[in-house]
Structure formats: structure tokens, C-alpha cells
Amino acid sequence: MITLRTAIAGPALREFVRIFAQREVTSFQSGTACVVEPIPARLEQTLEFQFGIPYTVHHSLGHDLTTPEQAMIGAQVTGCAHIELQPGIVSFGVFFGPTGLSRLFGVPVAEISHKSHDAALVLGMIRAVRERIGACSSFEERVQVMEELLLALAARARERTPMLSVAEHVFARRGVVGSMSQLAASAGLGIRQFERLFVREVGIAPKLYARVARFQSALDMKIAVPRLTWLEIAHQLCYHDQMHMIHDFQMLGGDTPKQLLAQIGDGRPSAVAVKEKYFADDAFLLVRGSRDPGSLLAKDHENGQSGT
């Protein structure tokens, strides 16, 4: 059995952190030794701690990774990986927005995009953090300890650069932001300079970044609001048609929407956590025509929006 527990970050941290989650694997009713779940492309940054046996990640490019005791994971946009889950896994994770971990810990976004690191090699204090949350007797206590740590870091967090502001805007708008030329103009830049600066700071081309934001939003919407049809989701997220959305799912999730949803298990804990309430107020975005990046970018900063 796989048990997933989630908690949404407190108001003071939501600029940086989406959710906290803990996965525990005990046994499988079928008697199988392991279960393999897909990990689709995603833009979140993650800090993850292992308190049981490590698990293995099979990457789409053909290499395998055994998770360290503490891992720092950047955005992953090169296709769908797979995670091998076995009884004995106890994993606690902090799921940040696309720039949240970087701003709190001072690690450039581009340096961890497409990568996974042993966090102890990058963040000197993280072993002590792992020991402290490992000593906690409950998930709730672990969340409290992490929130106290992150709140202290938030008081001196790095300010957003213009490109990080654009990245957060695209994420908050679920990839529905019009053309890259419009985004460049909203930043006061020509398209080539904009693309060059975005890749330099974020590590991902802006068009692909927006594509992943929309893809993971489509998947999250279906997980959080199962009554929505895939056609409705495609329309609300301004795909040209359902086949356009299916093509993105095959590229970024490795399968059709229906098949990926059937296989994903607890692979999108942020969608499991927010459920329907998060997607109830979609009038601000999910209508065709609400794509002016200039006005929306200003509104994002006014409202403190920062996540799909």
C-alpha cells in the first residue's frame, strides 16, 4: 500500500512553497515486489528526504539514479521518467514553485534545471535539517519544523530578477500567455534577447517552459477535478484542439492523457493536495482572450500569484 499525506504551505511561504508531502510504501495487495509509476515533465523544484530504503528513478534518457538521503531536484522537462517504489520507502518532500527553492537557498535556477543533486553537496546545512525532521514523530511535526526553517530563510530570500518574474508569471498562468513575442515585449526586450536571457537564468527555453506549464496544469486539473472531460480541459487551457493536447502528453508524459492518468498514482501530490478548490476560481485565466501578458504580469505581482 502507498500512503500519501500532503499539507499546503502557510500563507507566508506560498510565494515559495506549494506543498509538503510524505509517501510511505508498506506492501502491495498483488504481492508484487515493486510498483513503477511515471514522473512526467514538471517545473517545480523539490527538496526530498529519505527515511527508509532508497528508491530508483529510471530517466527517459536511459540512465538510472538511486536517490540519496537528501536530494535537490530542479525542473525536469526532457520527457517522462519512472520511479520504482518498494515496501520500506518513507519519503518526505518539499515542493517549491519553479523559483522558490533557488530564491530561498541562493542556488541559481538554471544550475539545477534538468538536474538532481545530493543536497548535502550543495546546501551545507541540509544534513542537520534531515536529522532534525527525521527525529519527528509525525508528518505534521515534520511540516512544522520545515516551515520554521523556511520562514527564517524567507526573511532574506533573493529578490526576483525580471526573467524570474516572467517565469513565475508563466507558471501562475498555466502556460496560457500568448506568444513569446508578447512576453518579450512585456519585459521590454526583443524576442532574441528575451529568449537568450530566459535560458541563461531559467535553463529552459521560454516556449518549452510554457508548454510544460500548460501540460502539467492539464494533468493536475484532471486529477483534482475528475468530472472535467479532457476536451473541456483542452478548451480551458487554450489548446488548439484535443489532438494538440494529446501530442504534448505523449512528448512530456510519455503516453496519452487517459493512459498517463491511469498510471501516475501519487506522482502529482500538488494536485492531490489542492483538489477542486484550487481550480474553482479559474475565471481569472481560463477563458479565451485572457492572454495579455503585460496586464497579467502586473496582476501577478499585486496578488502574489506563484503556482499552477
QUIMOZI-V423539 format. One record per residue. N is the residue number from 1. RES is the residue in three letters. SS is DSSP state (helix for helix, strand for strand, loop for the rest). OMEGA is omega in whole degrees, 0 to 359 (none if undefined). NEAR is the number of other C-alpha atoms within 10 Angstrom. Layout:
n:N res:RES ss:SS omega:OMEGA near:NEAR
n:N res:RES ss:SS omega:OMEGA near:NEAR
//
This chain:
n:1 res:MET ss:loop omega:176 near:12
n:2 res:ILE ss:strand omega:179 near:17
n:3 res:THR ss:strand omega:178 near:11
n:4 res:LEU ss:strand omega:175 near:18
n:5 res:ARG ss:strand omega:183 near:16
n:6 res:THR ss:strand omega:176 near:21
n:7 res:ALA ss:strand omega:178 near:18
n:8 res:ILE ss:strand omega:181 near:17
n:9 res:ALA ss:loop omega:177 near:21
n:10 res:GLY ss:loop omega:185 near:14
n:11 res:PRO ss:helix omega:183 near:8
n:12 res:ALA ss:helix omega:182 near:12
n:13 res:LEU ss:helix omega:188 near:17
n:14 res:ARG ss:loop omega:172 near:18
n:15 res:GLU ss:loop omega:185 near:19
n:16 res:PHE ss:loop omega:191 near:25
n:17 res:VAL ss:strand omega:175 near:28
n:18 res:ARG ss:strand omega:181 near:28
n:19 res:ILE ss:strand omega:167 near:23
n:20 res:PHE ss:strand omega:181 near:27
n:21 res:ALA ss:strand omega:176 near:23
n:22 res:GLN ss:strand omega:179 near:21
n:23 res:ARG ss:strand omega:174 near:18
n:24 res:GLU ss:strand omega:180 near:20
n:25 res:VAL ss:strand omega:181 near:20
n:26 res:THR ss:loop omega:180 near:14
n:27 res:SER ss:loop omega:180 near:16
n:28 res:PHE ss:loop omega:183 near:14
n:29 res:GLN ss:loop omega:182 near:6
n:30 res:SER ss:loop omega:182 near:8
n:31 res:GLY ss:loop omega:179 near:7
n:32 res:THR ss:loop omega:183 near:10
n:33 res:ALA ss:loop omega:181 near:11
n:34 res:CYS ss:strand omega:174 near:15
n:35 res:VAL ss:strand omega:179 near:15
n:36 res:VAL ss:strand omega:180 near:16
n:37 res:GLU ss:strand omega:177 near:19
n:38 res:PRO ss:strand omega:171 near:24
n:39 res:ILE ss:strand omega:183 near:26
n:40 res:PRO ss:loop omega:175 near:28
n:41 res:ALA ss:loop omega:182 near:23
n:42 res:ARG ss:strand omega:183 near:24
n:43 res:LEU ss:loop omega:181 near:25
n:44 res:GLU ss:loop omega:167 near:25
n:45 res:GLN ss:strand omega:187 near:27
n:46 res:THR ss:strand omega:170 near:23
n:47 res:LEU ss:strand omega:189 near:21
n:48 res:GLU ss:strand omega:181 near:23
n:49 res:PHE ss:strand omega:178 near:27
n:50 res:GLN ss:strand omega:179 near:21
n:51 res:PHE ss:loop omega:175 near:17
n:52 res:GLY ss:loop omega:177 near:14
n:53 res:ILE ss:loop omega:177 near:16
n:54 res:PRO ss:loop omega:175 near:19
n:55 res:TYR ss:loop omega:183 near:19
n:56 res:THR ss:strand omega:175 near:16
n:57 res:VAL ss:strand omega:177 near:20
n:58 res:HIS ss:strand omega:184 near:18
n:59 res:HIS ss:loop omega:183 near:17
n:60 res:SER ss:loop omega:181 near:15
n:61 res:LEU ss:loop omega:172 near:10
n:62 res:GLY ss:loop omega:179 near:7
n:63 res:HIS ss:loop omega:181 near:9
n:64 res:ASP ss:strand omega:180 near:14
n:65 res:LEU ss:strand omega:171 near:12
n:66 res:THR ss:strand omega:188 near:12
n:67 res:THR ss:loop omega:173 near:18
n:68 res:PRO ss:loop omega:181 near:19
n:69 res:GLU ss:loop omega:176 near:18
n:70 res:GLN ss:strand omega:186 near:23
n:71 res:ALA ss:strand omega:173 near:21
n:72 res:MET ss:strand omega:189 near:23
n:73 res:ILE ss:strand omega:177 near:21
n:74 res:GLY ss:loop omega:177 near:27
n:75 res:ALA ss:loop omega:180 near:26
n:76 res:GLN ss:strand omega:188 near:23
n:77 res:VAL ss:loop omega:185 near:21
n:78 res:THR ss:loop omega:179 near:18
n:79 res:GLY ss:loop omega:187 near:19
n:80 res:CYS ss:loop omega:171 near:22
n:81 res:ALA ss:strand omega:177 near:23
n:82 res:HIS ss:strand omega:180 near:18
n:83 res:ILE ss:strand omega:181 near:20
n:84 res:GLU ss:strand omega:185 near:16
n:85 res:LEU ss:strand omega:179 near:21
n:86 res:GLN ss:strand omega:175 near:23
n:87 res:PRO ss:loop omega:181 near:19
n:88 res:GLY ss:loop omega:179 near:15
n:89 res:ILE ss:loop omega:171 near:18
n:90 res:VAL ss:strand omega:187 near:20
n:91 res:SER ss:strand omega:178 near:21
n:92 res:PHE ss:strand omega:184 near:26
n:93 res:GLY ss:strand omega:172 near:21
n:94 res:VAL ss:strand omega:181 near:25
n:95 res:PHE ss:strand omega:181 near:24
n:96 res:PHE ss:strand omega:167 near:28
n:97 res:GLY ss:loop omega:185 near:25
n:98 res:PRO ss:loop omega:178 near:27
n:99 res:THR ss:loop omega:189 near:27
n:100 res:GLY ss:helix omega:180 near:28
n:101 res:LEU ss:helix omega:182 near:26
n:102 res:SER ss:helix omega:181 near:21
n:103 res:ARG ss:helix omega:180 near:20
n:104 res:LEU ss:helix omega:187 near:21
n:105 res:PHE ss:helix omega:176 near:16
n:106 res:GLY ss:loop omega:179 near:14
n:107 res:VAL ss:loop omega:181 near:16
n:108 res:PRO ss:loop omega:182 near:16
n:109 res:VAL ss:helix omega:184 near:22
n:110 res:ALA ss:helix omega:183 near:19
n:111 res:GLU ss:helix omega:179 near:14
n:112 res:ILE ss:helix omega:175 near:19
n:113 res:SER ss:loop omega:182 near:21
n:114 res:HIS ss:loop omega:187 near:16
n:115 res:LYS ss:loop omega:172 near:12
n:116 res:SER ss:strand omega:184 near:19
n:117 res:HIS ss:strand omega:163 near:16
n:118 res:ASP ss:strand omega:186 near:17
n:119 res:ALA ss:helix omega:180 near:20
n:120 res:ALA ss:helix omega:179 near:17
n:121 res:LEU ss:helix omega:183 near:13
n:122 res:VAL ss:loop omega:183 near:13
n:123 res:LEU ss:loop omega:188 near:13
n:124 res:GLY ss:loop omega:185 near:10
n:125 res:MET ss:loop omega:193 near:11
n:126 res:ILE ss:helix omega:177 near:18
n:127 res:ARG ss:helix omega:178 near:15
n:128 res:ALA ss:helix omega:178 near:11
n:129 res:VAL ss:helix omega:179 near:15
n:130 res:ARG ss:helix omega:179 near:20
n:131 res:GLU ss:helix omega:182 near:12
n:132 res:ARG ss:helix omega:181 near:13
n:133 res:ILE ss:helix omega:176 near:20
n:134 res:GLY ss:helix omega:180 near:15
n:135 res:ALA ss:loop omega:181 near:10
n:136 res:CYS ss:loop omega:184 near:14
n:137 res:SER ss:loop omega:182 near:9
n:138 res:SER ss:loop omega:176 near:10
n:139 res:PHE ss:helix omega:181 near:17
n:140 res:GLU ss:helix omega:179 near:13
n:141 res:GLU ss:helix omega:177 near:13
n:142 res:ARG ss:helix omega:178 near:20
n:143 res:VAL ss:helix omega:180 near:24
n:144 res:GLN ss:helix omega:180 near:15
n:145 res:VAL ss:helix omega:180 near:15
n:146 res:MET ss:helix omega:179 near:17
n:147 res:GLU ss:helix omega:178 near:19
n:148 res:GLU ss:helix omega:179 near:11
n:149 res:LEU ss:helix omega:185 near:12
n:150 res:LEU ss:helix omega:176 near:19
n:151 res:LEU ss:helix omega:177 near:16
n:152 res:ALA ss:helix omega:178 near:11
n:153 res:LEU ss:helix omega:181 near:15
n:154 res:ALA ss:helix omega:181 near:18
n:155 res:ALA ss:loop omega:179 near:9
n:156 res:ARG ss:loop omega:181 near:12
n:157 res:ALA ss:loop omega:177 near:18
n:158 res:ARG ss:loop omega:175 near:15
n:159 res:GLU ss:loop omega:175 near:10
n:160 res:ARG ss:loop omega:167 near:14
n:161 res:THR ss:loop omega:178 near:10
n:162 res:PRO ss:helix omega:181 near:13
n:163 res:MET ss:helix omega:177 near:20
n:164 res:LEU ss:helix omega:175 near:18
n:165 res:SER ss:helix omega:177 near:19
n:166 res:VAL ss:helix omega:180 near:21
n:167 res:ALA ss:helix omega:179 near:26
n:168 res:GLU ss:helix omega:177 near:25
n:169 res:HIS ss:helix omega:180 near:27
n:170 res:VAL ss:helix omega:179 near:28
n:171 res:PHE ss:helix omega:180 near:27
n:172 res:ALA ss:helix omega:180 near:23
n:173 res:ARG ss:loop omega:174 near:29
n:174 res:ARG ss:loop omega:177 near:23
n:175 res:GLY ss:loop omega:182 near:26
n:176 res:VAL ss:loop omega:189 near:27
n:177 res:VAL ss:loop omega:181 near:25
n:178 res:GLY ss:loop omega:185 near:16
n:179 res:SER ss:loop omega:175 near:14
n:180 res:MET ss:helix omega:177 near:18
n:181 res:SER ss:helix omega:177 near:15
n:182 res:GLN ss:helix omega:178 near:18
n:183 res:LEU ss:helix omega:179 near:24
n:184 res:ALA ss:helix omega:180 near:22
n:185 res:ALA ss:helix omega:180 near:15
n:186 res:SER ss:helix omega:177 near:18
n:187 res:ALA ss:loop omega:179 near:18
n:188 res:GLY ss:loop omega:185 near:13
n:189 res:LEU ss:loop omega:169 near:15
n:190 res:GLY ss:loop omega:187 near:15
n:191 res:ILE ss:helix omega:182 near:16
n:192 res:ARG ss:helix omega:178 near:12
n:193 res:GLN ss:helix omega:178 near:11
n:194 res:PHE ss:helix omega:181 near:21
n:195 res:GLU ss:helix omega:180 near:20
n:196 res:ARG ss:helix omega:180 near:14
n:197 res:LEU ss:helix omega:180 near:17
n:198 res:PHE ss:helix omega:179 near:22
n:199 res:VAL ss:helix omega:181 near:15
n:200 res:ARG ss:helix omega:185 near:16
n:201 res:GLU ss:helix omega:186 near:18
n:202 res:VAL ss:helix omega:179 near:22
n:203 res:GLY ss:loop omega:183 near:20
n:204 res:ILE ss:loop omega:176 near:23
n:205 res:ALA ss:loop omega:186 near:16
n:206 res:PRO ss:helix omega:180 near:24
n:207 res:LYS ss:helix omega:177 near:13
n:208 res:LEU ss:helix omega:179 near:13
n:209 res:TYR ss:helix omega:179 near:23
n:210 res:ALA ss:helix omega:179 near:24
n:211 res:ARG ss:helix omega:179 near:19
n:212 res:VAL ss:helix omega:179 near:29
n:213 res:ALA ss:helix omega:180 near:25
n:214 res:ARG ss:helix omega:178 near:27
n:215 res:PHE ss:helix omega:184 near:27
n:216 res:GLN ss:helix omega:175 near:24
n:217 res:SER ss:helix omega:178 near:24
n:218 res:ALA ss:helix omega:179 near:22
n:219 res:LEU ss:helix omega:181 near:22
n:220 res:ASP ss:helix omega:179 near:23
n:221 res:MET ss:helix omega:181 near:23
n:222 res:LYS ss:helix omega:177 near:21
n:223 res:ILE ss:helix omega:185 near:23
n:224 res:ALA ss:helix omega:183 near:20
n:225 res:VAL ss:loop omega:186 near:18
n:226 res:PRO ss:loop omega:182 near:12
n:227 res:ARG ss:loop omega:177 near:11
n:228 res:LEU ss:loop omega:175 near:12
n:229 res:THR ss:loop omega:177 near:12
n:230 res:TRP ss:helix omega:178 near:19
n:231 res:LEU ss:helix omega:177 near:14
n:232 res:GLU ss:helix omega:179 near:14
n:233 res:ILE ss:helix omega:179 near:19
n:234 res:ALA ss:helix omega:179 near:20
n:235 res:HIS ss:helix omega:183 near:17
n:236 res:GLN ss:helix omega:180 near:17
n:237 res:LEU ss:loop omega:171 near:22
n:238 res:CYS ss:loop omega:167 near:22
n:239 res:TYR ss:loop omega:179 near:18
n:240 res:HIS ss:loop omega:177 near:10
n:241 res:ASP ss:loop omega:183 near:11
n:242 res:GLN ss:helix omega:179 near:15
n:243 res:MET ss:helix omega:176 near:13
n:244 res:HIS ss:helix omega:178 near:12
n:245 res:MET ss:helix omega:180 near:24
n:246 res:ILE ss:helix omega:179 near:20
n:247 res:HIS ss:helix omega:177 near:15
n:248 res:ASP ss:helix omega:178 near:20
n:249 res:PHE ss:helix omega:180 near:26
n:250 res:GLN ss:helix omega:180 near:16
n:251 res:MET ss:helix omega:189 near:19
n:252 res:LEU ss:helix omega:179 near:23
n:253 res:GLY ss:helix omega:175 near:29
n:254 res:GLY ss:loop omega:182 near:20
n:255 res:ASP ss:loop omega:176 near:19
n:256 res:THR ss:loop omega:179 near:17
n:257 res:PRO ss:helix omega:182 near:20
n:258 res:LYS ss:helix omega:182 near:13
n:259 res:GLN ss:helix omega:179 near:12
n:260 res:LEU ss:helix omega:179 near:19
n:261 res:LEU ss:helix omega:182 near:17
n:262 res:ALA ss:helix omega:186 near:10
n:263 res:GLN ss:helix omega:197 near:14
n:264 res:ILE ss:loop omega:178 near:18
n:265 res:GLY ss:loop omega:181 near:17
n:266 res:ASP ss:loop omega:185 near:18
n:267 res:GLY ss:loop omega:176 near:17
n:268 res:ARG ss:loop omega:184 near:18
n:269 res:PRO ss:helix omega:179 near:24
n:270 res:SER ss:helix omega:177 near:23
n:271 res:ALA ss:helix omega:177 near:23
n:272 res:VAL ss:helix omega:184 near:19
n:273 res:ALA ss:helix omega:189 near:20
n:274 res:VAL ss:helix omega:181 near:20
n:275 res:LYS ss:helix omega:191 near:18
n:276 res:GLU ss:helix omega:185 near:18
n:277 res:LYS ss:helix omega:183 near:10
n:278 res:TYR ss:helix omega:184 near:14
n:279 res:PHE ss:helix omega:182 near:17
n:280 res:ALA ss:loop omega:184 near:9
n:281 res:ASP ss:loop omega:183 near:10
n:282 res:ASP ss:helix omega:181 near:11
n:283 res:ALA ss:helix omega:181 near:10
n:284 res:PHE ss:helix omega:184 near:9
n:285 res:LEU ss:loop omega:199 near:18
n:286 res:LEU ss:loop omega:168 near:19
n:287 res:VAL ss:loop omega:181 near:14
n:288 res:ARG ss:loop omega:182 near:11
n:289 res:GLY ss:loop omega:180 near:11
n:290 res:SER ss:loop omega:188 near:16
n:291 res:ARG ss:loop omega:182 near:19
n:292 res:ASP ss:loop omega:187 near:15
n:293 res:PRO ss:helix omega:181 near:24
n:294 res:GLY ss:helix omega:181 near:16
n:295 res:SER ss:helix omega:181 near:11
n:296 res:LEU ss:helix omega:179 near:20
n:297 res:LEU ss:helix omega:177 near:22
n:298 res:ALA ss:helix omega:180 near:14
n:299 res:LYS ss:helix omega:177 near:13
n:300 res:ASP ss:helix omega:183 near:18
n:301 res:HIS ss:helix omega:178 near:13
n:302 res:GLU ss:helix omega:186 near:9
n:303 res:ASN ss:helix omega:183 near:8
n:304 res:GLY ss:loop omega:180 near:14
n:305 res:GLN ss:loop omega:177 near:17
n:306 res:SER ss:loop omega:177 near:25
n:307 res:GLY ss:loop omega:169 near:23
n:308 res:THR ss:loop omega:none near:25
//
